[in-house]
Every structure is written in structure tokens, then in C-alpha cells.
Amino acid sequence: MSSGKYSGFSDIARQALMQPQESMLEVKNKKHKLYIGIPKEVSFQENRIPLTPLSVALLVNNGHEVMLESNAGQAANFSDKDYSEQGAHIVYDTKKVYEADIIIKIAPPTLAEIELMKPGQTLISALQLSSLKAESIQAMINKKITALCFEHLRDEGNSLSVVRAMSEIVGATSILIAAEYLSNIFDGKGLMLGGITGVPPTEIVILGAGTVGEYAARTAISLGAEVKVFDPSIYKLRRLQNNIGARVFTSVVQPIVLEKAITTCDVAIGAMRAQDGRSPCIVSEATVSRMKPNSVIIDVSIDQGGCFETSEITNHTHPVFRKYDVIHYCVPNIASRVARTATYALTNIFAPILLDIGEHGSLKDLIWAKSGMRESVYIYKGQLTNKYIGERFSIPCKDLDLLIVSHQ
């Protein structure tokens, strides 16, 4: 009886076996193997490095090759052993590093470094328009370099990813620096940044409501300080308050209100920046002269000229000077003070970009696919594509999209 009831099952099972079966697809090999070189920074007090050892491991595991100049990560407390254990090739000859197809570094290349580069190479570094020289641009053009500046890199949210990351670090660090120079250790007032029960908090004035100003305000508030923020843009002031989630004193830049705040505060942070050219100098020498003795000025915008008329560039070795008995901290590269944290922030941006270049098959395909990458390109295969640089140095400039379409 059972044989009759289930007699048709064997035929059905046989037919099922003959049907197309699911199969696991083979994982595709990477379209393009990258040869990445990381030279040791030669710029004064540049302590950051673009990739951490774990990011190097990620790249190596995806089939790419990374060459690192010996001691390139030492200033950020990454040893050669840390990198070699993750698959990087440690080289002791600088010329050897520049044999890679892609050079990634922090500071803009010097003329000596450009001389080491090979024709047709890709460079990812800072541009630093304020210190840019025509000779460097022309040297890269002559070698048909493709150069990307990370200051202009934009993410999916259309924000400047590297600039924002560094601004967050600089904003928070500036308040910690202020706390140091308010203490007796550095001949300051001997004040604690935040107040305690029965003792009023220190007053901090922040000029600028951008990312630096926001993170400076956030850190100062968390330490218990009283914060006042000034900015010409009411939109930026409103955005800062919304992002912080707390009500702080905010004001547009009105000379009388600003002068009163500056002359009574304990710390003044200058964080106003210009799109191009010099940052606005909105605090006069006369106002600084009326500040309280041993007050602290931290001019974050010093790389663009500074917000205070009394500001002069200092460095990490000699970071401060006194004028009118006011402590001035005017180091342009504050992020290098916390180089390891800054390196972690940078590697979160650079490692995915390098992986994307490999996945897309070429840098050209990635530039075409992502508009945020296109904005960072200022030289493409020896053709200047940045209009501002072209006008500044009287160098012919071409449209990047047309260059890519024409397969040049």
C-alpha cells in the first residue's frame, strides 16, 4: 500500500535533482593592485602620519602593497615593527619610497621631494594655499603628476571630511591648552578651568562658530567654564547652539559687546577663518592691552594671519610669548600636538579612499564616480585643474571633467 502511495516520489526527487542548483559565487579579485608609498615627513614639527598599522593591514589583506620609510610613524608613536608586523615593507632609502605609484603624506611636497617623484605618479597630501609656491606647482605639472589635496575632500554629506576631523581635534585641544596655561605650572593665573562649589567659573570667549568653535565650546562647557561665542553669521551661531544642545551666550560681532567680553575674560580663542586669503583680524592691539594680566589667547587661525592684532606665529618648541602681560599661544599646527589621535582620524578617511581606488580599477574611475573626490584634484596628469591656483600664478587651467571624458 505504501509503495503505491509514494511510488511517484522517486520520480519527483529525480527531477528535482536535475533542476539548476544554487552555487556560491567566487569572490572577485581586486580590479587593481596599488603600490602605496608613505615617506617620512620633513616639514617642521609635522608629527602625523596618514595611515595606522591596522589600516596598512587592511590594505595588504586586500592585495595592495605598502612601502613605509623607516621611522615615518615615530613622531606619532608608531614603530617600524608595528607596521612591518601588519605587512608593510620598511625601506631605509627615501628614493625607494618614491618608486610607488601612489604617494600619501601629510605636508605638501617640497621641491626636493617632487624631484624624487616619478612621472605620472599620484600624490595625496595637503595643499596649504597660504604657503604654496608656483615652483612646486610647475614642477608637478612638468612630471605629469596627478595631485589631490585632502583639505578639499568631501564626504557623502558634502562636508570637508579631513578639515572637519582636524577642526574637531583642534577645537577640543585648544581648551585643554588653555587649562594648562591658566595653571601655576606655566606661570598663569593659577585658575582651574571650571568652577567648583562657591567659586565662579572661568570665562572663555570663542571667536568663530564653525567646527573649531563648536568643539571648543563643547569641551569648555563640559569642564564647567562659562562660554561666550561670537560670529558674524547668525546661522552659524544658531547651528552651534543646536549641535551643542545647550544654551550658551552667543552674539554677532558687535565691537562694543566684543571688546567688553575680551577685556573681562580669562581665555580668548580665535577660530575665525576665511575661505581664501587672510582670516579676519577683529581684536585690536588696544583691546588686548586692556585684558586682565595673565589671561590666555589661543589663536587657532594663525596659519591665516590670526584673529588678534598682537598674534605672531610660534611653534611646539616655543609655543607662547607674552605681550601686555597676556599669554599668546599661536602654534599653527595644533593637531600635531596630539599626533596619534590625529593619525587615527586621518586613517579613517584615507584607508577607505585607497580601497575605493583599487575597487574602481583606477583613480580616474573613482574621481568620475564621486564628486567629493573631484573637488580635491588640483592637478590631473600634468594639467592644472584648480581655477584659484591658475589665477594666482597665471598658469593655464583646464576643466577636470573634460580631461577625464577625453581620456587624457
C-alpha positions in Angstrom: 0.0 0.0 0.0 2.8 2.4 0.9 4.6 1.6 -2.3 1.6 2.7 -4.3 1.0 5.8 -2.2 4.6 7.1 -2.6 5.5 5.5 -5.9 5.6 8.8 -7.7 8.0 10.4 -5.2 11.2 8.9 -6.6 10.4 10.4 -10.0 9.8 13.8 -8.5 13.0 13.6 -6.4 15.0 12.6 -9.5 13.6 15.6 -11.4 14.4 17.9 -8.5 18.0 16.8 -8.6 18.1 17.7 -12.3 17.0 21.3 -11.6 19.6 24.1 -11.5 21.1 24.3 -8.0 22.3 27.4 -6.1 26.0 27.8 -6.1 28.4 30.1 -4.2 29.8 32.8 -6.4 33.5 33.2 -6.4 34.7 36.3 -4.6 36.0 38.7 -7.3 39.7 39.5 -7.3 40.6 43.1 -6.8 40.5 45.0 -10.0 43.7 46.9 -9.4 46.7 46.4 -7.1 48.0 49.5 -5.6 51.6 50.3 -4.7 51.5 52.9 -1.9 54.4 54.8 -0.6 54.5 56.6 2.8 57.5 58.9 3.1 58.8 60.3 6.4 57.6 63.9 6.9 60.4 66.5 6.5 58.2 69.5 7.4 59.0 71.3 10.7 57.2 69.6 13.6 54.8 67.6 11.4 54.2 64.6 13.7 51.2 63.0 11.9 51.2 60.1 9.5 48.4 59.3 7.1 47.9 55.5 7.9 48.0 53.5 11.1 49.4 49.9 11.2 45.9 48.4 11.2 44.9 50.4 8.1 48.1 49.1 6.4 47.0 45.6 7.4 43.6 46.2 5.8 45.2 47.4 2.6 47.7 44.5 2.5 44.9 42.0 3.1 43.0 43.5 0.1 46.0 42.7 -2.2 47.8 46.1 -2.1 51.4 46.8 -1.3 52.6 49.5 1.2 56.1 50.8 1.4 56.9 52.9 4.5 60.1 54.9 5.1 61.8 53.9 8.3 60.7 56.0 11.4 57.9 57.6 9.4 55.5 56.9 12.2 57.8 57.5 15.1 56.5 61.0 16.0 53.0 59.6 16.3 54.4 56.7 18.5 54.0 54.0 15.8 57.2 52.0 15.4 58.6 50.3 12.3 57.8 47.0 13.9 54.2 47.9 14.3 53.9 48.5 10.5 56.1 45.5 9.4 54.1 43.1 11.5 51.0 44.2 9.6 52.6 43.7 6.2 54.3 47.0 5.3 57.7 47.0 3.6 60.1 49.1 5.7 62.6 50.9 3.5 65.6 53.0 4.5 66.2 54.8 1.3 63.8 57.8 0.7 64.2 57.3 -3.1 62.8 53.8 -2.8 59.6 55.1 -1.3 59.0 57.4 -4.2 59.0 54.4 -6.6 55.5 53.7 -5.5 52.5 54.5 -7.8 50.7 56.4 -5.1 52.4 58.7 -2.5 50.4 59.6 0.5 51.7 62.1 3.1 50.6 64.9 5.3 52.5 68.1 4.4 52.7 69.4 0.9 55.8 68.1 -1.0 58.9 70.2 -1.0 60.8 70.8 -4.3 63.3 68.2 -3.2 60.5 65.6 -2.7 59.0 66.5 -6.0 62.4 65.9 -7.6 62.2 62.3 -6.2 58.8 61.6 -7.7 58.4 59.7 -10.9 56.4 60.9 -14.0 52.7 60.0 -13.9 52.6 59.4 -10.1 49.6 60.1 -7.9 50.1 62.3 -4.8 47.7 62.7 -1.9 48.7 65.4 0.6 47.8 68.8 1.9 47.9 71.8 -0.3 48.2 74.7 2.1 47.4 77.6 -0.2 48.8 80.1 2.2 52.4 78.8 1.7 52.0 77.4 -1.8 54.7 78.3 -4.3 54.5 78.5 -8.1 57.7 76.5 -8.5 56.2 73.5 -6.7 53.1 73.5 -8.9 55.1 73.9 -12.1 57.5 71.0 -11.0 54.5 68.7 -10.5 53.0 69.8 -13.9 56.3 69.0 -15.6 56.2 65.5 -14.2 52.6 65.0 -15.2 51.6 64.2 -11.6 48.0 63.7 -10.5 47.7 65.6 -7.2 44.9 65.6 -4.7 44.7 67.8 -1.7 42.9 66.4 1.3 41.7 69.8 2.5 39.1 69.8 -0.3 37.9 66.2 0.1 34.2 66.0 0.7 32.2 63.1 2.1 28.7 61.8 1.4 27.2 64.6 3.5 29.1 67.2 1.4 31.3 68.3 4.4 35.1 68.7 4.2 35.9 65.4 5.9 39.6 66.0 6.8 39.1 69.6 7.6 36.2 68.8 9.9 38.1 65.9 11.6 41.2 68.1 12.3 38.9 71.0 13.4 37.2 68.8 16.0 40.6 67.9 17.4 41.9 71.5 17.3 38.8 72.8 19.0 38.9 70.4 21.9 42.7 70.6 22.3 42.7 74.4 22.4 40.6 74.4 25.6 43.0 71.8 27.2 45.9 74.0 26.2 44.1 77.0 27.8 43.7 75.0 31.0 47.5 74.3 31.1 48.5 78.0 30.7 45.9 79.1 33.3 47.7 77.0 35.9 50.7 77.9 38.0 52.9 75.4 36.2 53.2 77.8 33.2 53.2 81.0 35.3 49.5 81.5 34.7 46.7 82.9 36.9 46.5 79.7 38.9 42.9 79.1 37.9 41.1 75.8 37.3 39.2 76.0 34.0 35.8 75.0 35.5 34.5 76.4 38.7 33.7 74.4 41.9 31.1 75.0 44.6 31.3 78.5 45.8 33.9 79.5 43.2 32.8 81.2 39.9 33.9 79.5 36.7 36.5 80.9 34.3 35.2 82.9 31.4 36.1 81.8 27.8 35.4 83.9 24.7 35.4 82.0 21.4 35.6 83.9 18.1 34.0 81.8 15.4 31.1 79.4 15.4 32.5 76.9 12.9 33.6 73.3 13.8 36.6 74.6 15.8 34.4 76.9 17.8 31.8 74.3 18.3 34.2 71.7 19.7 36.0 74.3 21.8 32.6 75.4 23.3 31.6 71.8 23.8 34.8 71.0 25.7 34.8 74.2 27.7 31.2 73.6 28.8 31.9 70.0 29.8 34.7 71.3 32.0 32.4 73.8 33.7 33.6 77.1 32.1 31.4 80.0 31.2 31.4 80.3 27.4 30.7 83.3 25.1 30.7 82.7 21.3 30.9 85.5 18.7 30.5 85.1 14.9 29.3 87.4 12.1 26.8 84.7 10.9 23.6 84.2 12.9 23.1 80.9 11.0 26.4 79.5 12.4 25.5 80.7 15.9 22.1 79.0 15.8 23.7 75.8 14.4 26.3 75.8 17.2 23.6 76.0 19.9 21.6 73.3 18.3 24.6 71.0 17.9 25.8 71.5 21.5 22.3 71.1 22.8 22.8 73.8 25.5 22.1 77.5 25.7 25.3 79.5 25.6 25.9 83.2 25.3 26.1 84.0 21.5 26.4 87.3 19.7 27.1 88.6 16.3 30.4 90.6 16.1 29.5 94.0 17.6 32.6 95.9 18.6 31.4 97.3 21.9 30.0 93.9 23.2 33.1 92.0 21.9 35.5 94.4 23.5 33.8 94.1 26.9 33.8 90.3 26.7 37.5 90.2 25.6 38.7 92.6 28.4 36.9 90.7 31.1 37.6 87.1 30.1 40.3 84.7 31.2 40.7 82.9 27.9 40.1 84.1 24.3 40.1 81.5 21.4 40.5 82.8 17.9 38.8 80.4 15.5 37.5 82.6 12.6 38.7 81.5 9.2 38.4 82.9 5.6 37.6 80.8 2.5 40.6 82.3 0.7 43.2 84.6 2.0 43.6 86.1 5.4 41.4 85.4 8.4 39.5 88.5 9.8 41.6 90.4 12.4 38.8 91.5 14.7 40.6 92.2 18.1 42.8 95.2 18.1 46.1 95.6 20.0 44.5 98.3 22.1 41.8 95.8 23.2 44.4 93.1 24.0 46.4 95.7 26.1 43.3 96.0 28.4 42.9 92.3 29.0 43.4 91.0 32.5 47.0 90.1 33.5 48.0 86.5 32.8 45.0 86.0 30.5 45.4 83.5 27.7 45.0 84.0 24.0 45.0 80.9 21.7 44.9 82.0 18.1 43.9 78.9 16.1 43.6 81.0 12.9 47.3 82.0 13.0 48.0 80.0 9.8 45.8 82.5 8.0 47.2 85.5 9.8 45.3 85.3 13.1 42.2 87.0 14.7 44.2 89.1 17.2 46.4 92.0 16.1 49.1 91.0 18.6 49.4 87.4 17.3 52.8 86.1 16.0 53.5 82.6 14.8 55.1 80.3 17.4 55.9 76.6 17.3 55.6 73.5 19.5 59.2 74.0 20.9 58.5 77.7 21.9 54.7 77.8 21.9 54.0 81.0 23.8 55.1 84.6 24.2 53.8 87.4 26.4 52.6 90.8 25.2 50.8 93.3 27.6 51.2 90.5 30.2 48.8 88.4 28.1 50.0 84.8 27.3 49.8 84.2 23.5 49.7 80.7 22.1 49.9 80.9 18.3 51.0 77.5 17.0 49.6 76.9 13.5 49.7 73.1 13.6 47.9 72.2 16.9 46.7 68.8 15.6 50.4 67.6 15.6 50.4 68.2 19.4 48.1 65.1 19.6 49.6 63.3 16.6 48.4 59.8 17.4 44.8 60.9 17.8 45.0 62.9 14.6 46.5 59.9 12.7 43.6 57.8 13.8 41.2 60.4 12.5 43.1 60.7 9.2 43.4 57.0 8.6 39.6 56.6 8.9 39.3 58.8 5.8 42.4 57.8 3.7 42.1 54.0 4.0 38.6 53.8 2.5 39.7 56.1 -0.3 42.7 53.9 -1.2 40.5 50.8 -1.1 38.0 52.5 -3.4 40.7 53.3 -5.9 41.6 49.6 -6.0 37.9 48.6 -6.3 37.1 51.0 -9.1 40.2 49.9 -11.0 41.8 53.3 -11.3 41.8 56.8 -9.7 40.2 58.2 -12.8 37.1 55.9 -12.4 36.9 56.9 -8.7 37.1 60.6 -9.5 34.4 60.2 -12.1 32.2 58.3 -9.7 32.5 60.5 -6.7 32.1 64.3 -6.9 33.6 64.7 -3.5 36.9 63.3 -4.9 36.8 65.6 -7.9 36.9 68.7 -5.8 40.2 67.6 -4.2 42.1 67.2 -7.6 44.2 70.2 -8.4 46.5 68.7 -11.0 45.4 65.8 -13.3 48.1 64.1 -15.3 50.1 67.3 -15.5 47.2 69.6 -16.2 46.2 72.2 -13.6 42.5 71.9 -12.8 42.2 74.4 -9.8 41.0 77.7 -11.0 42.1 79.7 -8.0 45.7 78.4 -8.3 45.7 79.1 -12.0 44.6 82.7 -11.5 47.1 83.2 -8.6 50.1 82.0 -10.5 48.9 82.8 -14.1 49.0 79.1 -15.1 46.5 77.8 -17.7 43.7 75.9 -16.1 41.6 73.1 -17.6 38.2 71.6 -16.7 38.7 68.3 -14.9 35.5 66.7 -16.2 36.6 67.4 -19.8 40.0 66.0 -19.2 38.5 62.7 -17.8 36.0 62.4 -20.6 38.7 62.9 -23.2 40.7 60.1 -21.5 43.7 62.2 -21.2 
